């Protein structure tokens, strides 16, 4: 039978540390998710407000174009076909 040596103990400790190193952050993330902690606040980027303003302008332009197309009157009658003389 195989006796338990110092080398075996060192290997067991190394494997345990490797597993804790890999699965430790994953376990903490799962624990935070289970606890239902609020996520940390993210600081807003100043460019976000600029993009929001540009999006609002685009919405206004689209609304204007939709109204203009809806108000356009169709031609009263299509021209009749002519045969060449």
C-alpha positions as CSV (number, residue, x, y, z in Angstrom):
1,X,0.0,0.0,0.0
2,X,1.2,3.5,-0.7
3,X,2.2,5.7,2.2
4,X,1.2,9.3,2.4
5,X,4.4,11.4,2.0
6,X,5.4,15.0,2.1
7,X,5.3,15.2,-1.7
8,X,1.7,14.0,-1.6
9,X,0.9,16.6,1.0
10,X,2.5,19.3,-1.1
11,X,0.6,18.2,-4.2
12,X,-2.7,18.2,-2.3
13,X,-2.0,21.7,-1.0
14,X,-1.1,22.9,-4.5
15,X,-4.2,21.4,-6.0
16,X,-6.4,22.9,-3.3
17,X,-4.9,26.4,-3.8
18,X,-5.4,26.1,-7.5
19,X,-9.0,25.2,-7.1
20,X,-9.6,28.0,-4.6
21,X,-7.9,30.4,-6.9
22,X,-10.1,29.4,-9.8
23,X,-13.4,28.9,-8.1
24,X,-13.1,31.6,-5.4
25,X,-14.2,34.5,-7.5
26,X,-16.9,32.5,-9.1
27,X,-18.2,31.5,-5.7
28,X,-18.1,35.1,-4.5
29,X,-20.0,36.3,-7.6
30,X,-22.7,33.6,-7.0
31,X,-23.0,34.5,-3.3
32,X,-23.5,38.2,-4.2
33,X,-26.2,37.2,-6.7
34,X,-27.9,35.1,-4.1
35,X,-27.8,37.8,-1.5
36,X,-29.4,40.2,-3.9
37,X,-26.9,43.1,-3.3
38,X,-27.5,46.1,-5.5
39,X,-24.9,46.4,-8.2
40,X,-22.2,49.0,-7.8
41,X,-23.1,52.3,-9.4
42,X,-21.4,53.1,-12.7
43,X,-20.3,56.6,-13.3
44,X,-22.0,58.1,-16.3
45,X,-19.9,59.1,-19.3
46,X,-20.3,62.8,-20.3
47,X,-20.6,61.6,-23.9
48,X,-23.8,59.8,-23.0
49,X,-25.7,63.1,-22.6
50,X,-24.4,64.3,-26.0
51,X,-25.6,61.0,-27.6
52,X,-29.0,61.3,-25.9
53,X,-29.4,64.8,-27.3
54,X,-28.5,63.7,-30.8
55,X,-31.0,60.8,-30.5
56,X,-33.7,63.3,-29.5
57,X,-32.9,65.4,-32.5
58,X,-33.1,62.4,-34.8
59,X,-36.5,61.4,-33.3
60,X,-37.8,64.9,-34.0
61,X,-36.6,64.8,-37.6
62,X,-38.2,61.4,-38.2
63,X,-41.5,62.6,-36.7
64,X,-41.4,65.7,-39.0
65,X,-40.7,63.5,-42.1
66,X,-43.5,61.1,-41.1
67,X,-46.0,64.0,-40.8
68,X,-44.8,65.5,-44.1
69,X,-45.2,62.2,-46.0
70,X,-48.6,61.6,-44.4
71,X,-49.9,65.1,-45.4
72,X,-48.7,64.9,-49.0
73,X,-51.5,64.7,-51.5
74,X,-51.4,62.0,-54.1
75,X,-51.4,63.2,-57.7
76,X,-55.0,63.7,-59.0
77,X,-54.5,61.3,-61.9
78,X,-51.7,59.5,-63.5
79,X,-50.7,60.6,-67.0
80,X,-52.2,58.5,-69.8
81,X,-49.9,56.4,-72.0
82,X,-49.1,58.0,-75.3
83,X,-48.1,56.1,-78.4
84,X,-45.2,57.5,-80.4
85,X,-46.3,59.2,-83.6
